[in-house]
Amino acid sequence: MNRFLLRSLLILSVIAPLLVAAVTACKTINGTTVSSIPTLTASLNFLGQPGQGKTEYNLPRAVTLCGEALPLDRPSVYERLDKEFQLAVNHQAQVELWRRRAKRYFPLIEKSLREAGLPDDLKYLAVAESDLRPTVSSPAGATGIWQFMPATARHFGLKVNQKEDLRMLPEPLLAIGMRYLSQLRDRFGSWSLAMAAYNSGEARVDQALARERSGADYFQLSLPTETERYVYRIAAIKIVLENASVYGFNDNPPSGLYRPMEFTETSLSFKTPTSWAQLAKERGVDYKTLRLLNPHLGAMNVLSGGPFIFRLPPGAKSIPAVGT
């Protein structure tokens, strides 16, 4: 009994000062008791939960894509675009990666679009398709910055087989991407419908148009969910990337951007099987750079056959490679 009493007194001696401190920390302001002790709720708000410290951004009053105005006076259009805009502008890490990769790929895309007489805004379609990742593949099998299916790529004359997949090289894929988009624009009469057909296929857009009244536009069609979001997402990407500083993104220092990769393009054949490490050593370059420059040959762990398009970094030896 004495031991129990002693233990109770010891516990009370620890708790009592805490209770006194808690009472002391409370203040009365205009008859309302306010505690100065930090709470879990305050901590959660500080960590970015809805509430304090969150900046809200709104859409511009007018938005165009490829020279076509989006009908923001229609509530459904405004709200769908706002959803894609909020998803993009609040995904800071993804936007930052878009900006860094854009430094590498946008100059190439912009130059090609300008020479072909196509809208500069089509570069944002590449961002929506692949996040500007040349080697990314979809579950359906579309690959590359412009996400072409194997059959479509072959239809336009691009080599896609078990050894070589030219969809992973931005330059040849860009050329056929522009041709295909131009054809779709000529067929459907607007860039929004052309982009929808690019995403879902021409047949689905034809079927959707057939179900609607004459003169219906992209924003009125019943299409697959992904396609119904597609043009809005491209427009949202354009808004964020063109106004990055307005939405809280700082200017990147040159060292933080991904510079275009320099290389010399040649043709190589391999009469005997040759490993990548073997080729890198013979050429006097590092293995990782060689693989990075030639993603289209990535399916081959050992190089054989050919001839293949091959890209070598500056300073690579020009002597014949092992096995050629």
Buried (B, 14 or more C-beta within 10 A) or exposed (E): EEEEEEEEEEEEEEEEEEEEEEEEEEEEEEEEEEEEEEEEEEEEBEEEEEEEEEEEBEBEEEBEBBEBEBEBEEEEBBEBBBBBBBBBBBEEEBBBBBBBBBBBBBEBBBEBBEEBEBBBBBBBBBBBBBBBBBBBBEEEEBBBBBBBBBEBBBEBEBBBEEBBBBBBBBEBBBBBBBEBBBEBBEEBEBBBBBBBBBBBBBEBBEBBBEEEEEEBBBBBBEBBEEBBBBBBBBBBBBBBBEEBEEBEBEEBEEEEEBEEEEBEEBEBBBEEBBBBEBBBBBBEBEBEBBEBBBBBBBEBEEBBEBEBBBBBBEEBEEEEBBBB
